[in-house]
Amino acid sequence: MEVYLDNSATTRPFPEIIDLMDRVQREMYGNPSSLHEKGVAAEQLLGKARRSLASFFRDREKEIIFTSGGTEANNLAVIGTALRHCRRGKHLITSAVEHPSVLNCFRFLAGEGFRASYIPVDKNGTLDLDELERAVDEDTILVSIMHVNNEMGAIQPLQEIGPVIKKRNPAALLHVDAVQSLAKLPLPVDLWQADLVSCSAHKIHGPRGTGCLWFREGTLLQPLLYGGNQEIGLRPGTENTPAIAGFGLAISLMDEKLSKMENGLMELKLVFLEHLQDSGIHFAVNGPSPVEGAPHILNLSFPGLKAEVLLHGLEERGIYVSSGSACHSRRPEPSHVLAALGLEGEKLDSALRFSLSVENTLAEVKEAAAATAAAVRELAAFLKI
Ligand SMILES: Cc1ncc(COP(=O)(O)O)c(C=O)c1O
């Protein structure tokens, strides 16, 4: 049996999406900017995808900019805001547990004369609201906080974060990285008082290399690329029509497949955990308590074992998981996210992320728990611990 539990790294594209993208490449290959019927057909595909995406926000198509993924959406939001608003202020705020596509933009901007503040989180991964309130000042132009953390699933209280920021400085913009939550949790941008939200297609069974940035109408950004007038000049370049059409379809299919799941994501996560607990092996949950975290992400430490060795032990049993986040799991450094929770030593070295999707089943999570327990026992016996 093969059980893929690395869905926060990427997901398997739905077959319907592969079929649609194939058809678009073969038959609807016009340039959306062309005036003839092939161009119009391609433009209509973009419009349809834009409407599907907009339905997650405020139903305004003109508030969606298609990008090459979550990384580019984050870069456009953070650097685009900094460059456009630098005359108003030079202060930027983010959290200690953001994705590298946000953190490295902050590092770049810090080198360009901006002041960057990194707000800590508690052991559950939740942002320190008092620290945030103290950090926002008249010079603050942007606060960038993720919705769901990709490594340990903490959900940030954006409905409290937004008002704290806007009360201190109504002109400061709020950017939310919603790459891990799109189509899984509601994105109430008005309640959050958010101005910019980043999304990615490949975390929801869509194609890799496509995403979007939602921006509240009137939010001013500096483009990072210069060229034609595609995406209102904020993201020039001939649109990746097959992938964007696939992104739009992924959104509607996620909705349908989530509602048809026999056992919801949270139920699958809790059953997995329960079976691991019943197996009697020694492990600890990192980050939020399982019921408070995102329904699809679970980070566990197996003290005494090395994450990478266990990962390969699981792979031999057909179970695919991540150590840290896939984006930097090839780097030997420990995860900055788990370190920000206060994890150290054996707990830090032995952390694995199990991440679920609509395609996982109850039988699979039970199988994965049994295989994990067996792999842990085998390694522990070998190491005599
Ligand atoms: C929270 C978060 N933000 C941004 C990204 C980057 O998205 P993409 O892979 O589409 O560039 C990821 C991908 O892992 C992520 O998990």
The ligand as an SDF file (V2000), in Angstrom:
LIG
                    3D

 16 16  0  0  0  0  0  0  0  0999 V2000
    3.0320   28.7620    3.6270 C   0  0  0  0  0  0  0  0  0  0  0  0
    3.6340   28.7230    2.2680 C   0  0  0  0  0  0  0  0  0  0  0  0
    3.8540   29.8680    1.6140 N   0  0  0  0  0  0  0  0  0  0  0  0
    4.3840   29.8920    0.3820 C   0  0  0  0  0  0  0  0  0  0  0  0
    4.7520   28.7290   -0.2570 C   0  0  0  0  0  0  0  0  0  0  0  0
    5.3370   28.8000   -1.6340 C   0  0  0  0  0  0  0  0  0  0  0  0
    4.3900   28.4350   -2.6070 O   0  0  0  0  0  0  0  0  0  0  0  0
    4.8580   27.9180   -4.0480 P   0  0  0  0  0  0  0  0  0  0  0  0
    5.4170   26.5550   -3.8640 O   0  0  0  0  0  0  0  0  0  0  0  0
    3.5910   27.9230   -4.8740 O   0  0  0  0  0  0  0  0  0  0  0  0
    5.8450   28.8980   -4.5580 O   0  0  0  0  0  0  0  0  0  0  0  0
    4.5740   27.4990    0.3990 C   0  0  0  0  0  0  0  0  0  0  0  0
    5.0140   26.2320   -0.2260 C   0  0  0  0  0  0  0  0  0  0  0  0
    5.3900   25.2960    0.4380 O   0  0  0  0  0  0  0  0  0  0  0  0
    3.9920   27.5020    1.6870 C   0  0  0  0  0  0  0  0  0  0  0  0
    3.7740   26.3540    2.3540 O   0  0  0  0  0  0  0  0  0  0  0  0
  1  2  1  0
  2  3  1  0
  2 15  2  0
  3  4  2  0
  4  5  1  0
  5  6  1  0
  5 12  2  0
  6  7  1  0
  7  8  1  0
  8  9  2  0
  8 10  1  0
  8 11  1  0
 12 13  1  0
 12 15  1  0
 13 14  2  0
 15 16  1  0
M  END
$$$$
